[in-house]
Amino acid sequence: MSRFNVKLIGSILGLLLVISGVGMLMAIPFSIYYKEDLFPITSSAAITLFTGLPLWLLLNKSAPRELKKRDGYLVVTLGWVVMSLFGTLPYLISGSIPNFTDAFFETMSGFTTTGASILNNIEAMPKGILLWRSLSQWIGGMGIIVLAVAILPILGIGGMQLFVAEAPGISAEKLKPRIKDTAKRLWLIYVGLTFLETVLLMFGDMPFFDALNHSLTTMATGGFSTKNNSIAFYSSPYIHYVITAFMFLAGTSFTLTYFILKRKLKKVLGNEEFIVYLVFIILATLMLTGVVHSLTDYSFEKNFRDTLFSVVSIITTTGFVVEDYTAWSPLITMAFFALLFIGGMAGSTAGGIKVVRHIVLFKNSFLEMKRQLHPNAIIPVRLNNRAIQGELTYHVLAFMMIYFLIFSIGSIIMAWVGLDFPTALSAVATSLGNVGPGIGNVSPVDNFSAIPTVGKWVLAFLMLLGRLELFTVLILFTPFFWKRE
């Protein structure tokens, strides 16, 4: 008897390729409008669809219906890899990114919503390719697996195993008892906010194509832009504030956004993670604005706007840029490097460690001192006035330990391939945290094109690790995962 449900795994991977192929087809109208060569997009979509459809339809008919937890972990990781492999086709066929390593790096950066790019002239790219680039982030933002969960009931398959694998550890509270209903509501909010931001950006005189692309990548907290200078291309304070607001929303748990829409504000204001997330952004912005204002001749409003935008962009792991924060001062540079390790809220599209893990770690560390004084007392960590299970605390501690271990090992490897110390540290931190820009030679005014080939593959793997929150991928490298029971 096979260790895994191979037919069902193959069927789901086929479904994911179908979704990817449909995403590529959405770029065709833009290629037609801008009178571009249709062959790269249409052929890429055809290859992806004709590979995915037979896997989905043929294997699904004979596949056993039970999807076990091990199958879920395997299909999530394989799903991201397979999607990224086929996602390179538009770049390779069009010649926009002729090198496979660079194309894979760009695609993995898209699906993992990292936003690290190797492109030196984004504005010279075909519009259809740029839309696919943005769509890869939008699809990856909420998680292609959550989308699959909403569709899997059509196949007669329950998707709980996939949801657990996609969001391990501390995850969002369910909005409805059935996971498919949760996924559908999350996507409805996701689509609605994307549409709303597009309209608001157009009110600020941003062209429709740019507004759509930036909305796709804002809600994904991805940060891919259609402009070489990112959002700094636009001098409009209105555009800056609109994007800042939606980056903040994208970094907020979509469960809380649902409660806001339902006018259940007590649930929002009573959420400890949200309060810490909000207060930290406010305090960091005010303190850094004071420093920036003392260093520049710009108005206080501009310094406040640029600082707020940059702080929200980094904490939510979006990675949009309005100013080169590394040019302000070494103190500001180090402050933003530290922000790479914060992350948004659990249940959002943001990457990074997540605010809730910092809360649990801080509380447990503080309570450990109290436990030293009262060794016989049972003193649990409390979150939102509820005691959380001890195993969840251990999960957070293990996550943090492994996260910084991988950061250390990754930094050593990147230094070994030739990067200077600040760049090596920053490239690993920003890839593992799915942020995008960092410091050193991967600062907001630079990109990853000069990273050696080996380094790009290492960083792409770190992007995958960070997006799937370590354990989902790392568990595949353990012998007991593959051991027959």
Secondary structure, DSSP 8 states (H G I E B T S, - for coil): --SS-HHHHHHHHHHHHHHHHHHHHTTHHHHHHTT--SHHHHHHHHHHHHHHHHHHHHHHHHS-S---HHHHHHHHHHHHHHHHHHHTHHHHHHTSS-SHHHHHHHHHHHHTT------S-GGGS-HHHHHHHHHHHHHHHH-HHHHHHHHHHHHT---HHHHHHHS-SS----SSSSHHHHHHHHHHHHHHHHHHHHHHHHHTT--HHHHHHHHHHHHTT----SSTTGGGG---HHHHHHHHHHHHHHTS-HHHHHHHHTT-HHHHHT-HHHHHHHHHHHHHHHHHHHHHHHH--S-HHHHHHHHHHHHHHHHTT----SS-GGGT-HHHHHHHHHHTTT---TTSS--SS-HHHHHHHHHHHHHHHHHHH-TTS----EETTEE--HHHHHHHHHHHHHHHHHHHHHHHHHHHTT--HHHHHHHHHHHHTT----SGGGSTT--STTS-HHHHHHHHHHHHHHHTTTHHHHGGGSHHHHS--
